[in-house]
Amino acid sequence: MVTEVEKLSGVERQLTPAEQQIVDGEPQLEIQPGAPLITIAEPEPRMEPLPVTAVPSAETAIPSTAGPSGTLIVGQPVTKVNRVSTSSQEWQELIRWDLPAGYIGDLHELSVLSDNDTKTRYRVWLANVNQQWPLDRLTTTPLTLPFRETKIPGNTSVYIEILSTDATAINVEASLSGTVRLPS
Protein backbone atom coordinates (compact mmCIF):
# COMPACT_ATOMS: atom_id res chain seq x y z
CA MET A 1 0.00 0.00 0.00
CA VAL A 2 1.38 3.42 -1.00
CA THR A 3 0.73 6.31 1.39
CA GLU A 4 0.04 9.91 0.36
CA VAL A 5 3.49 10.90 1.67
CA GLU A 6 5.19 8.34 -0.57
CA LYS A 7 3.24 9.56 -3.61
CA LEU A 8 4.44 13.11 -3.08
CA SER A 9 8.02 12.59 -1.98
CA GLY A 10 9.03 9.17 -3.23
CA VAL A 11 10.11 6.36 -0.97
CA GLU A 12 9.81 7.13 2.71
CA ARG A 13 12.90 6.36 4.74
CA GLN A 14 14.73 7.64 7.78
CA LEU A 15 17.71 9.91 7.12
CA THR A 16 20.93 9.14 8.90
CA PRO A 17 22.66 11.99 10.77
CA ALA A 18 25.39 12.23 8.13
CA GLU A 19 22.93 12.66 5.23
CA GLN A 20 21.85 16.05 4.00
CA GLN A 21 18.12 16.62 3.64
CA ILE A 22 16.94 17.91 0.27
CA VAL A 23 13.55 19.65 0.01
CA ASP A 24 12.19 20.52 -3.45
CA GLY A 25 15.63 19.94 -4.96
CA GLU A 26 17.27 22.43 -2.61
CA PRO A 27 19.76 21.20 -0.01
CA GLN A 28 19.15 22.31 3.56
CA LEU A 29 21.79 23.59 5.95
CA GLU A 30 24.24 20.89 6.90
CA ILE A 31 24.07 19.52 10.39
CA GLN A 32 27.35 20.02 12.16
CA PRO A 33 27.46 18.26 15.50
CA GLY A 34 29.05 20.37 18.21
CA ALA A 35 28.79 23.60 16.17
CA PRO A 36 28.31 26.72 18.33
CA LEU A 37 25.05 28.65 18.27
CA ILE A 38 24.78 31.60 15.91
CA THR A 39 25.80 34.84 17.65
CA ILE A 40 23.19 37.59 17.52
CA ALA A 41 24.35 41.17 17.93
CA GLU A 42 23.05 42.91 21.03
CA PRO A 43 21.11 46.16 20.57
CA GLU A 44 22.75 49.47 21.34
CA PRO A 45 22.26 50.47 24.99
CA ARG A 46 19.98 53.47 25.55
CA MET A 47 22.02 56.56 26.30
CA GLU A 48 19.20 58.94 27.34
CA PRO A 49 16.69 58.19 30.09
CA LEU A 50 12.98 57.90 29.35
CA PRO A 51 10.96 61.13 29.74
CA VAL A 52 9.52 61.72 33.20
CA THR A 53 5.89 62.75 33.63
CA ALA A 54 4.47 64.56 36.63
CA VAL A 55 2.60 62.50 39.19
CA PRO A 56 -0.70 64.07 40.32
CA SER A 57 -0.72 65.33 43.88
CA ALA A 58 -3.05 64.07 46.59
CA GLU A 59 -5.26 67.18 46.13
CA THR A 60 -6.31 65.91 42.67
CA ALA A 61 -7.79 62.67 44.00
CA ILE A 62 -11.32 61.92 42.78
CA PRO A 63 -14.03 61.77 45.43
CA SER A 64 -15.70 58.38 45.51
CA THR A 65 -19.42 57.71 45.92
CA ALA A 66 -18.77 54.29 47.42
CA GLY A 67 -15.97 52.17 48.79
CA PRO A 68 -14.04 51.84 52.00
CA SER A 69 -11.14 54.09 50.99
CA GLY A 70 -13.26 57.19 50.31
CA THR A 71 -11.11 58.35 47.38
CA LEU A 72 -9.95 57.20 43.99
CA ILE A 73 -6.59 57.91 42.43
CA VAL A 74 -6.49 59.90 39.19
CA GLY A 75 -6.68 57.50 36.27
CA GLN A 76 -8.26 54.90 38.53
CA PRO A 77 -9.67 51.84 36.77
CA VAL A 78 -13.37 51.29 37.39
CA THR A 79 -15.07 47.89 37.31
CA LYS A 80 -18.74 47.38 38.03
CA VAL A 81 -20.52 44.01 38.17
CA ASN A 82 -24.19 43.38 38.96
CA ARG A 83 -26.93 40.76 38.66
CA VAL A 84 -30.67 41.40 38.60
CA SER A 85 -33.47 38.85 38.81
CA THR A 86 -36.82 40.27 37.72
CA SER A 87 -40.07 39.56 35.94
CA SER A 88 -41.05 43.22 35.65
CA GLN A 89 -42.22 44.67 32.35
CA GLU A 90 -41.02 48.09 33.55
CA TRP A 91 -37.42 49.23 32.98
CA GLN A 92 -35.10 48.22 35.84
CA GLU A 93 -31.53 49.44 36.28
CA LEU A 94 -29.02 46.62 35.76
CA ILE A 95 -25.69 48.45 36.09
CA ARG A 96 -24.65 52.10 36.49
CA TRP A 97 -21.48 54.19 36.46
CA ASP A 98 -21.80 57.83 37.60
CA LEU A 99 -18.88 60.08 36.67
CA PRO A 100 -17.96 62.92 39.04
CA ALA A 101 -18.16 66.51 37.76
CA GLY A 102 -14.84 67.87 36.48
CA TYR A 103 -13.48 64.48 35.38
CA ILE A 104 -13.60 62.34 32.25
CA GLY A 105 -14.43 58.67 32.00
CA ASP A 106 -12.85 56.37 29.43
CA LEU A 107 -15.36 53.59 28.75
CA HIS A 108 -13.61 50.32 27.85
CA GLU A 109 -16.26 47.60 27.81
CA LEU A 110 -19.86 46.68 28.58
CA SER A 111 -20.94 43.03 28.86
CA VAL A 112 -24.35 41.46 29.44
CA LEU A 113 -25.55 37.91 29.98
CA SER A 114 -29.17 36.75 30.28
CA ASP A 115 -30.55 33.32 31.12
CA ASN A 116 -33.51 33.95 28.76
CA ASP A 117 -32.52 35.95 25.67
CA THR A 118 -35.96 35.75 24.04
CA LYS A 119 -37.64 37.51 26.99
CA THR A 120 -34.95 40.10 27.83
CA ARG A 121 -34.71 43.59 26.33
CA TYR A 122 -31.99 46.19 26.98
CA ARG A 123 -31.76 49.96 27.02
CA VAL A 124 -28.19 51.32 26.96
CA TRP A 125 -27.39 54.88 28.04
CA LEU A 126 -24.00 56.52 27.36
CA ALA A 127 -23.46 59.98 28.89
CA ASN A 128 -27.20 60.06 29.74
CA VAL A 129 -28.13 59.55 26.06
CA ASN A 130 -30.31 56.57 25.10
CA GLN A 131 -28.50 54.59 22.39
CA GLN A 132 -31.86 53.52 20.88
CA TRP A 133 -31.32 49.77 20.78
CA PRO A 134 -34.19 48.24 18.82
CA LEU A 135 -36.66 46.64 21.23
CA ASP A 136 -38.27 44.46 18.56
CA ARG A 137 -35.12 42.42 17.90
CA LEU A 138 -33.65 39.50 19.80
CA THR A 139 -30.20 40.09 21.28
CA THR A 140 -28.27 36.92 22.03
CA THR A 141 -25.89 36.80 24.95
CA PRO A 142 -23.23 36.74 26.18
CA LEU A 143 -22.79 40.10 24.50
CA THR A 144 -19.57 42.06 24.96
CA LEU A 145 -19.32 45.58 23.59
CA PRO A 146 -15.74 46.88 23.44
CA PHE A 147 -15.40 50.65 23.23
CA ARG A 148 -12.30 52.29 21.78
CA GLU A 149 -11.43 55.83 22.82
CA THR A 150 -14.94 56.51 24.12
CA LYS A 151 -14.83 59.56 26.39
CA ILE A 152 -17.71 60.11 28.81
CA PRO A 153 -17.96 63.66 30.24
CA GLY A 154 -18.14 64.27 33.96
CA ASN A 155 -21.48 64.70 35.74
CA THR A 156 -23.08 62.10 33.42
CA SER A 157 -23.74 58.37 33.69
CA VAL A 158 -23.35 55.13 31.77
CA TYR A 159 -26.02 52.57 32.54
CA ILE A 160 -28.02 49.65 31.22
CA GLU A 161 -31.70 49.01 31.93
CA ILE A 162 -33.58 45.76 31.37
CA LEU A 163 -37.15 44.50 31.21
CA SER A 164 -38.96 41.21 30.71
CA THR A 165 -41.12 41.25 27.57
CA ASP A 166 -44.02 39.22 29.04
CA ALA A 167 -43.42 39.09 32.82
CA THR A 168 -41.32 35.91 32.54
CA ALA A 169 -38.66 35.68 35.26
CA ILE A 170 -35.20 36.59 33.90
CA ASN A 171 -31.73 36.65 35.46
CA VAL A 172 -29.38 39.15 33.85
CA GLU A 173 -25.75 39.89 34.69
CA ALA A 174 -23.65 42.82 33.51
CA SER A 175 -20.12 44.11 33.82
CA LEU A 176 -18.61 47.48 32.95
CA SER A 177 -14.99 48.58 32.83
CA GLY A 178 -13.51 52.05 32.41
CA THR A 179 -11.11 54.62 33.81
CA VAL A 180 -11.76 57.93 35.61
CA ARG A 181 -9.21 60.68 35.02
CA LEU A 182 -8.68 64.43 34.93
CA PRO A 183 -9.27 66.13 31.56
CA SER A 184 -6.03 66.56 29.64
PEZISUL-V495319 format. One line per field, one symbol per residue. psi: psi as a letter, one per 40 degrees, with the letter a starting at -180 (. if undefined). A space follows every 50 residues. Layout:
psi->???
This chain:
psi->hhidddddeahhihiideihhhhfehiihihhheiiihhhhiihihdiii ihiihiideeihiieiiddeiiihfhihhhhihhhieieihhhdiihhhi ieiihhhdihiihiegddehiihhhhfehhefhheeihhiiihhhhhhfh hhiifiihihiiihdfeihihhiiiiiahhiii.
